[in-house]
């Protein structure tokens, strides 16, 4: 790690500095694959979700709860906690389901052979297509929804790994990266605000996986639930995004889904594991 006040000259060949600092330094590494042998737990339901209630993980909890809310009883699932700060995503069983070692990861045991699905956007699309819902049927409307889904997948790293890291988690504050990524996040919020000025949802008049993908990131940002940056970014300027955020937050399935695999905050908002609808009626210990 270098002093942030001293100009940095990159070496000819980069090498891994384990002492680089930052909140997630202990789990970041430049190689893939498992670090230890550990089988994944398996419950009784067709779908096995392995996750944590980060913005990406929340997407999976929400879509499952939306499917069940809509009467798709065959979408019952078990949600198992994967603590990424303890390196559980590098266990051999998890890596078998997601070779990229990121949450969420899904195993569909209703298929023979079983189907693994990784990357949050892929999980949303897989379930929407399998159950024939949360994705418009018309070609134009479907394309619009998918465009916003992939917009989030491409834009999210600038918000999380970019702005979020340097503003909230880096070992020292640095003006250039914070300014650079703050500018980009505000541009993204403006993109959303302009779209939502004359559309109820991102795909148009219909709630879809596009909203499920975008809301956990940008809704949380506006509600100051990530990075403690709402004032810094002046999020009150984005009135249409706030209207949309509040509207989605009122959905019962969203309120349940955001709790799945959550182990911080108010106890009433936590649900470390989910194996039945009855689990939501029990406060976390």
C-alpha positions as a LaTeX table, in Angstrom:
\begin{tabular}{lrrr}
\hline
Residue & $x$ (\AA) & $y$ (\AA) & $z$ (\AA) \\
\hline
Unk1 & 0.00 & 0.00 & 0.00 \\
Unk2 & 1.30 & 3.46 & $-0.86$ \\
Unk3 & 0.76 & 6.84 & 0.79 \\
Unk4 & $-2.14$ & 8.51 & $-1.03$ \\
Unk5 & $-0.19$ & 11.80 & $-1.05$ \\
Unk6 & 2.71 & 10.29 & $-2.96$ \\
Unk7 & 2.34 & 9.89 & $-6.75$ \\
Unk8 & 2.12 & 6.25 & $-7.72$ \\
Unk9 & 4.18 & 4.79 & $-10.53$ \\
Unk10 & 2.92 & 1.34 & $-11.60$ \\
Unk11 & 5.61 & $-1.35$ & $-11.70$ \\
Unk12 & 6.41 & $-3.12$ & $-14.94$ \\
Unk13 & 4.83 & $-6.29$ & $-13.56$ \\
Unk14 & 2.04 & $-6.11$ & $-10.98$ \\
Unk15 & 2.29 & $-8.45$ & $-7.99$ \\
Unk16 & $-0.32$ & $-9.21$ & $-5.34$ \\
Unk17 & 0.08 & $-7.09$ & $-2.20$ \\
Unk18 & $-1.86$ & $-8.83$ & 0.54 \\
Unk19 & $-1.53$ & $-5.74$ & 2.73 \\
Unk20 & $-3.36$ & $-3.40$ & 0.36 \\
Unk21 & $-6.04$ & $-2.62$ & 2.95 \\
Unk22 & $-9.75$ & $-1.91$ & 2.69 \\
Unk23 & $-12.77$ & $-3.67$ & 4.18 \\
Unk24 & $-12.71$ & $-6.61$ & 1.75 \\
Unk25 & $-8.93$ & $-7.02$ & 1.43 \\
Unk26 & $-8.96$ & $-10.34$ & 3.26 \\
Unk27 & $-11.18$ & $-12.01$ & 0.64 \\
Unk28 & $-9.87$ & $-10.38$ & $-2.53$ \\
Unk29 & $-7.32$ & $-12.36$ & $-4.50$ \\
Unk30 & $-6.11$ & $-12.55$ & $-8.11$ \\
Unk31 & $-6.86$ & $-16.25$ & $-8.61$ \\
Unk32 & $-10.04$ & $-18.32$ & $-8.86$ \\
Unk33 & $-11.02$ & $-21.73$ & $-7.54$ \\
Unk34 & $-11.75$ & $-23.14$ & $-4.08$ \\
Unk35 & $-9.61$ & $-22.53$ & $-1.03$ \\
Unk36 & $-11.11$ & $-25.34$ & 1.03 \\
Unk37 & $-13.40$ & $-28.35$ & 0.80 \\
Unk38 & $-16.93$ & $-27.73$ & 1.98 \\
Unk39 & $-20.14$ & $-29.28$ & 0.69 \\
Unk40 & $-23.20$ & $-27.08$ & 0.34 \\
Unk41 & $-26.31$ & $-27.79$ & 2.41 \\
Unk42 & $-29.37$ & $-28.93$ & 0.50 \\
Unk43 & $-32.97$ & $-28.52$ & 1.60 \\
Unk44 & $-36.20$ & $-30.15$ & 0.50 \\
Unk45 & $-37.35$ & $-27.62$ & $-2.08$ \\
Unk46 & $-36.72$ & $-27.59$ & $-5.85$ \\
Unk47 & $-34.58$ & $-24.46$ & $-5.70$ \\
Unk48 & $-31.50$ & $-24.01$ & $-3.54$ \\
Unk49 & $-30.30$ & $-20.42$ & $-3.18$ \\
Unk50 & $-26.89$ & $-19.66$ & $-1.72$ \\
Unk51 & $-26.61$ & $-15.98$ & $-0.96$ \\
Unk52 & $-26.22$ & $-12.96$ & 1.28 \\
Unk53 & $-28.48$ & $-9.90$ & 1.33 \\
Unk54 & $-26.15$ & $-7.56$ & $-0.51$ \\
Unk55 & $-27.86$ & $-5.60$ & $-3.32$ \\
Unk56 & $-27.07$ & $-8.42$ & $-5.74$ \\
Unk57 & $-28.24$ & $-11.08$ & $-3.32$ \\
Unk58 & $-31.48$ & $-9.23$ & $-2.59$ \\
Unk59 & $-32.52$ & $-9.59$ & $-6.23$ \\
Unk60 & $-32.78$ & $-13.37$ & $-5.87$ \\
Unk61 & $-34.81$ & $-13.22$ & $-2.67$ \\
Unk62 & $-37.22$ & $-10.75$ & $-4.22$ \\
Unk63 & $-37.92$ & $-12.72$ & $-7.39$ \\
Unk64 & $-38.60$ & $-15.91$ & $-5.46$ \\
Unk65 & $-41.00$ & $-14.09$ & $-3.16$ \\
Unk66 & $-42.69$ & $-12.40$ & $-6.13$ \\
Unk67 & $-43.18$ & $-15.79$ & $-7.80$ \\
Unk68 & $-44.71$ & $-17.26$ & $-4.65$ \\
Unk69 & $-46.86$ & $-14.14$ & $-4.14$ \\
Unk70 & $-48.22$ & $-14.65$ & $-7.66$ \\
Unk71 & $-49.24$ & $-18.23$ & $-6.85$ \\
Unk72 & $-46.33$ & $-20.18$ & $-8.32$ \\
Unk73 & $-46.09$ & $-22.70$ & $-5.49$ \\
Unk74 & $-43.57$ & $-24.76$ & $-7.46$ \\
Unk75 & $-41.08$ & $-21.91$ & $-6.91$ \\
Unk76 & $-40.56$ & $-22.90$ & $-3.26$ \\
Unk77 & $-36.95$ & $-22.52$ & $-2.28$ \\
Unk78 & $-34.38$ & $-22.90$ & 0.46 \\
Unk79 & $-32.10$ & $-19.91$ & 1.00 \\
Unk80 & $-28.78$ & $-20.68$ & 2.65 \\
Unk81 & $-26.49$ & $-18.02$ & 4.09 \\
Unk82 & $-23.08$ & $-17.59$ & 2.46 \\
Unk83 & $-20.93$ & $-15.26$ & 4.56 \\
Unk84 & $-18.57$ & $-13.67$ & 2.05 \\
Unk85 & $-16.57$ & $-11.86$ & 4.74 \\
Unk86 & $-15.56$ & $-15.27$ & 6.07 \\
Unk87 & $-14.65$ & $-16.61$ & 2.64 \\
Unk88 & $-17.49$ & $-19.14$ & 2.42 \\
Unk89 & $-17.84$ & $-18.38$ & $-1.30$ \\
Unk90 & $-14.51$ & $-20.12$ & $-1.83$ \\
Unk91 & $-15.70$ & $-23.49$ & $-0.53$ \\
Unk92 & $-15.54$ & $-26.30$ & $-3.08$ \\
Unk93 & $-19.31$ & $-26.84$ & $-3.11$ \\
Unk94 & $-20.04$ & $-23.19$ & $-3.78$ \\
Unk95 & $-17.41$ & $-22.97$ & $-6.50$ \\
Unk96 & $-19.08$ & $-25.95$ & $-8.20$ \\
Unk97 & $-22.28$ & $-23.89$ & $-8.44$ \\
Unk98 & $-20.56$ & $-20.59$ & $-9.22$ \\
Unk99 & $-16.98$ & $-20.79$ & $-10.53$ \\
Unk100 & $-16.80$ & $-17.01$ & $-10.14$ \\
Unk101 & $-17.21$ & $-17.28$ & $-6.34$ \\
Unk102 & $-19.78$ & $-14.50$ & $-6.07$ \\
Unk103 & $-23.24$ & $-14.48$ & $-4.52$ \\
Unk104 & $-26.00$ & $-15.20$ & $-5.33$ \\
Unk105 & $-25.80$ & $-18.68$ & $-6.79$ \\
Unk106 & $-28.74$ & $-20.97$ & $-7.55$ \\
Unk107 & $-29.15$ & $-24.70$ & $-8.03$ \\
Unk108 & $-32.34$ & $-25.81$ & $-9.79$ \\
Unk109 & $-32.93$ & $-29.38$ & $-8.61$ \\
Unk110 & $-36.24$ & $-29.65$ & $-10.44$ \\
Unk111 & $-34.28$ & $-30.37$ & $-13.62$ \\
Unk112 & $-32.42$ & $-33.57$ & $-14.46$ \\
Unk113 & $-29.53$ & $-33.01$ & $-14.53$ \\
Unk114 & $-29.61$ & $-30.19$ & $-12.03$ \\
Unk115 & $-29.04$ & $-26.71$ & $-13.45$ \\
Unk116 & $-26.65$ & $-24.25$ & $-11.87$ \\
Unk117 & $-27.32$ & $-20.54$ & $-12.41$ \\
Unk118 & $-24.90$ & $-17.82$ & $-11.42$ \\
Unk119 & $-24.79$ & $-14.04$ & $-11.81$ \\
Unk120 & $-27.81$ & $-12.22$ & $-10.37$ \\
Unk121 & $-29.09$ & $-11.02$ & $-13.75$ \\
Unk122 & $-28.94$ & $-14.55$ & $-15.12$ \\
Unk123 & $-30.91$ & $-15.85$ & $-12.12$ \\
Unk124 & $-33.62$ & $-13.23$ & $-12.71$ \\
Unk125 & $-33.87$ & $-14.03$ & $-16.41$ \\
Unk126 & $-33.80$ & $-17.81$ & $-15.85$ \\
Unk127 & $-36.66$ & $-17.74$ & $-13.35$ \\
Unk128 & $-38.72$ & $-15.21$ & $-15.31$ \\
Unk129 & $-38.50$ & $-17.36$ & $-18.43$ \\
Unk130 & $-39.13$ & $-20.62$ & $-16.59$ \\
Unk131 & $-42.28$ & $-19.32$ & $-14.88$ \\
Unk132 & $-43.43$ & $-17.09$ & $-17.72$ \\
Unk133 & $-43.79$ & $-13.96$ & $-15.62$ \\
Unk134 & $-42.10$ & $-10.69$ & $-14.65$ \\
Unk135 & $-40.98$ & $-10.23$ & $-18.24$ \\
Unk136 & $-43.25$ & $-8.63$ & $-20.86$ \\
Unk137 & $-44.42$ & $-10.93$ & $-23.64$ \\
Unk138 & $-44.30$ & $-8.44$ & $-26.51$ \\
Unk139 & $-40.98$ & $-8.32$ & $-28.35$ \\
Unk140 & $-40.59$ & $-4.55$ & $-28.00$ \\
Unk141 & $-41.54$ & $-4.48$ & $-24.32$ \\
Unk142 & $-39.43$ & $-7.55$ & $-23.54$ \\
Unk143 & $-36.43$ & $-5.97$ & $-25.23$ \\
Unk144 & $-36.91$ & $-2.79$ & $-23.21$ \\
Unk145 & $-36.98$ & $-4.78$ & $-19.97$ \\
Unk146 & $-33.86$ & $-6.72$ & $-20.90$ \\
Unk147 & $-32.07$ & $-3.53$ & $-21.89$ \\
Unk148 & $-32.61$ & $-2.12$ & $-18.40$ \\
Unk149 & $-31.66$ & $-5.45$ & $-16.81$ \\
Unk150 & $-28.34$ & $-5.44$ & $-18.65$ \\
Unk151 & $-27.96$ & $-1.70$ & $-17.99$ \\
Unk152 & $-27.90$ & $-2.45$ & $-14.30$ \\
Unk153 & $-25.45$ & $-5.31$ & $-14.67$ \\
Unk154 & $-23.09$ & $-3.03$ & $-16.56$ \\
Unk155 & $-23.66$ & 0.08 & $-14.42$ \\
Unk156 & $-23.67$ & $-1.55$ & $-10.99$ \\
Unk157 & $-19.88$ & $-2.00$ & $-10.72$ \\
Unk158 & $-19.38$ & 1.76 & $-11.11$ \\
Unk159 & $-21.73$ & 2.30 & $-8.17$ \\
Unk160 & $-20.50$ & $-0.56$ & $-5.96$ \\
Unk161 & $-16.91$ & $-1.43$ & $-6.75$ \\
Unk162 & $-16.21$ & 2.09 & $-7.93$ \\
Unk163 & $-17.97$ & 4.76 & $-5.89$ \\
Unk164 & $-18.92$ & 2.54 & $-2.96$ \\
Unk165 & $-15.42$ & 1.18 & $-2.53$ \\
Unk166 & $-13.53$ & 4.47 & $-2.67$ \\
Unk167 & $-16.13$ & 6.49 & $-0.73$ \\
Unk168 & $-16.92$ & 3.97 & 2.02 \\
Unk169 & $-14.40$ & 1.13 & 2.15 \\
Unk170 & $-10.97$ & 2.19 & 0.86 \\
Unk171 & $-8.28$ & 2.52 & 3.57 \\
Unk172 & $-7.93$ & 6.24 & 2.80 \\
Unk173 & $-10.02$ & 8.89 & 1.04 \\
Unk174 & $-8.75$ & 9.88 & $-2.39$ \\
Unk175 & $-10.22$ & 12.83 & $-4.24$ \\
Unk176 & $-9.75$ & 11.67 & $-7.81$ \\
Unk177 & $-11.51$ & 8.26 & $-7.68$ \\
Unk178 & $-14.30$ & 9.56 & $-5.43$ \\
Unk179 & $-14.97$ & 12.51 & $-7.73$ \\
Unk180 & $-14.74$ & 10.32 & $-10.82$ \\
Unk181 & $-17.19$ & 7.72 & $-9.60$ \\
Unk182 & $-19.53$ & 10.20 & $-7.90$ \\
Unk183 & $-19.92$ & 11.93 & $-11.26$ \\
Unk184 & $-20.74$ & 8.62 & $-12.93$ \\
Unk185 & $-23.27$ & 7.59 & $-10.25$ \\
Unk186 & $-25.08$ & 10.90 & $-10.56$ \\
Unk187 & $-25.15$ & 10.45 & $-14.32$ \\
Unk188 & $-26.71$ & 7.01 & $-13.82$ \\
Unk189 & $-29.31$ & 8.44 & $-11.45$ \\
Unk190 & $-30.15$ & 11.05 & $-14.07$ \\
Unk191 & $-30.58$ & 8.30 & $-16.67$ \\
Unk192 & $-33.07$ & 6.58 & $-14.37$ \\
Unk193 & $-34.82$ & 9.80 & $-13.43$ \\
Unk194 & $-35.42$ & 10.75 & $-17.05$ \\
Unk195 & $-36.79$ & 7.30 & $-17.86$ \\
Unk196 & $-39.07$ & 7.23 & $-14.84$ \\
Unk197 & $-40.39$ & 10.74 & $-15.50$ \\
Unk198 & $-42.94$ & 9.35 & $-17.94$ \\
Unk199 & $-42.93$ & 5.61 & $-17.21$ \\
Unk200 & $-44.25$ & 3.91 & $-14.10$ \\
Unk201 & $-41.63$ & 1.18 & $-14.27$ \\
Unk202 & $-38.39$ & 0.79 & $-16.17$ \\
Unk203 & $-39.86$ & $-1.42$ & $-18.90$ \\
Unk204 & $-42.95$ & 0.80 & $-19.18$ \\
Unk205 & $-46.26$ & 0.19 & $-17.45$ \\
Unk206 & $-45.36$ & $-3.30$ & $-16.21$ \\
Unk207 & $-43.27$ & $-4.28$ & $-13.18$ \\
Unk208 & $-40.52$ & $-6.64$ & $-14.32$ \\
Unk209 & $-37.15$ & $-8.17$ & $-13.58$ \\
Unk210 & $-35.65$ & $-4.87$ & $-14.72$ \\
Unk211 & $-37.07$ & $-3.20$ & $-11.61$ \\
Unk212 & $-36.04$ & $-6.14$ & $-9.43$ \\
Unk213 & $-32.48$ & $-5.78$ & $-10.70$ \\
Unk214 & $-32.16$ & $-2.00$ & $-10.36$ \\
Unk215 & $-34.09$ & $-1.35$ & $-7.12$ \\
Unk216 & $-31.76$ & $-3.11$ & $-4.63$ \\
Unk217 & $-28.88$ & $-0.89$ & $-5.75$ \\
Unk218 & $-30.34$ & 2.49 & $-6.61$ \\
Unk219 & $-33.34$ & 2.34 & $-4.28$ \\
Unk220 & $-31.01$ & 1.51 & $-1.40$ \\
Unk221 & $-28.78$ & 4.41 & $-2.39$ \\
Unk222 & $-31.68$ & 6.88 & $-2.35$ \\
Unk223 & $-32.85$ & 5.55 & 1.02 \\
Unk224 & $-29.30$ & 5.88 & 2.40 \\
Unk225 & $-29.04$ & 2.16 & 3.11 \\
Unk226 & $-25.69$ & 1.77 & 1.34 \\
Unk227 & $-22.49$ & 3.81 & 1.71 \\
Unk228 & $-24.15$ & 6.56 & 3.81 \\
Unk229 & $-23.86$ & 8.77 & 0.76 \\
Unk230 & $-27.37$ & 10.15 & 0.16 \\
Unk231 & $-26.47$ & 13.67 & 1.25 \\
Unk232 & $-23.11$ & 13.64 & $-0.54$ \\
Unk233 & $-24.79$ & 12.66 & $-3.82$ \\
Unk234 & $-27.80$ & 14.95 & $-3.26$ \\
Unk235 & $-30.17$ & 12.11 & $-4.09$ \\
Unk236 & $-33.20$ & 14.30 & $-3.30$ \\
Unk237 & $-32.73$ & 15.76 & $-6.78$ \\
Unk238 & $-34.02$ & 12.56 & $-8.39$ \\
Unk239 & $-37.71$ & 12.83 & $-7.58$ \\
Unk240 & $-38.86$ & 10.28 & $-10.16$ \\
Unk241 & $-36.42$ & 7.67 & $-8.93$ \\
Unk242 & $-37.62$ & 8.30 & $-5.38$ \\
Unk243 & $-41.27$ & 7.86 & $-6.42$ \\
Unk244 & $-40.39$ & 4.55 & $-8.08$ \\
Unk245 & $-38.27$ & 3.50 & $-5.09$ \\
Unk246 & $-41.13$ & 4.11 & $-2.66$ \\
Unk247 & $-43.62$ & 2.32 & $-4.91$ \\
Unk248 & $-41.56$ & $-0.84$ & $-5.14$ \\
Unk249 & $-40.68$ & $-0.79$ & $-1.46$ \\
Unk250 & $-44.38$ & $-1.18$ & $-0.61$ \\
Unk251 & $-44.68$ & $-4.53$ & $-2.40$ \\
Unk252 & $-45.12$ & $-7.36$ & 0.15 \\
Unk253 & $-42.82$ & $-9.68$ & $-1.82$ \\
Unk254 & $-40.10$ & $-7.03$ & $-1.87$ \\
Unk255 & $-40.42$ & $-6.52$ & 1.88 \\
Unk256 & $-39.94$ & $-10.25$ & 2.41 \\
Unk257 & $-37.28$ & $-10.75$ & $-0.24$ \\
Unk258 & $-35.01$ & $-8.04$ & 1.10 \\
Unk259 & $-34.86$ & $-9.91$ & 4.43 \\
Unk260 & $-33.66$ & $-13.20$ & 2.96 \\
Unk261 & $-30.08$ & $-14.00$ & 4.04 \\
Unk262 & $-29.82$ & $-10.70$ & 5.91 \\
Unk263 & $-27.80$ & $-10.86$ & 9.14 \\
Unk264 & $-27.38$ & $-7.18$ & 10.07 \\
Unk265 & $-29.57$ & $-4.24$ & 10.99 \\
Unk266 & $-32.82$ & $-4.44$ & 12.94 \\
Unk267 & $-33.70$ & $-7.96$ & 14.07 \\
Unk268 & $-37.12$ & $-7.66$ & 12.47 \\
Unk269 & $-35.36$ & $-7.15$ & 9.12 \\
Unk270 & $-33.14$ & $-10.22$ & 9.43 \\
Unk271 & $-33.69$ & $-13.73$ & 8.15 \\
Unk272 & $-30.42$ & $-15.65$ & 8.01 \\
Unk273 & $-32.00$ & $-18.63$ & 6.24 \\
Unk274 & $-35.35$ & $-19.15$ & 4.57 \\
Unk275 & $-36.94$ & $-22.59$ & 4.21 \\
Unk276 & $-40.66$ & $-21.80$ & 4.34 \\
Unk277 & $-43.02$ & $-18.83$ & 4.35 \\
Unk278 & $-43.43$ & $-19.33$ & 8.10 \\
Unk279 & $-39.84$ & $-18.24$ & 8.64 \\
Unk280 & $-40.84$ & $-14.63$ & 8.01 \\
Unk281 & $-43.09$ & $-14.73$ & 11.07 \\
Unk282 & $-40.16$ & $-15.54$ & 13.35 \\
Unk283 & $-37.74$ & $-12.83$ & 14.41 \\
Unk284 & $-34.05$ & $-13.62$ & 14.15 \\
Unk285 & $-32.42$ & $-14.68$ & 17.37 \\
\hline
\end{tabular}
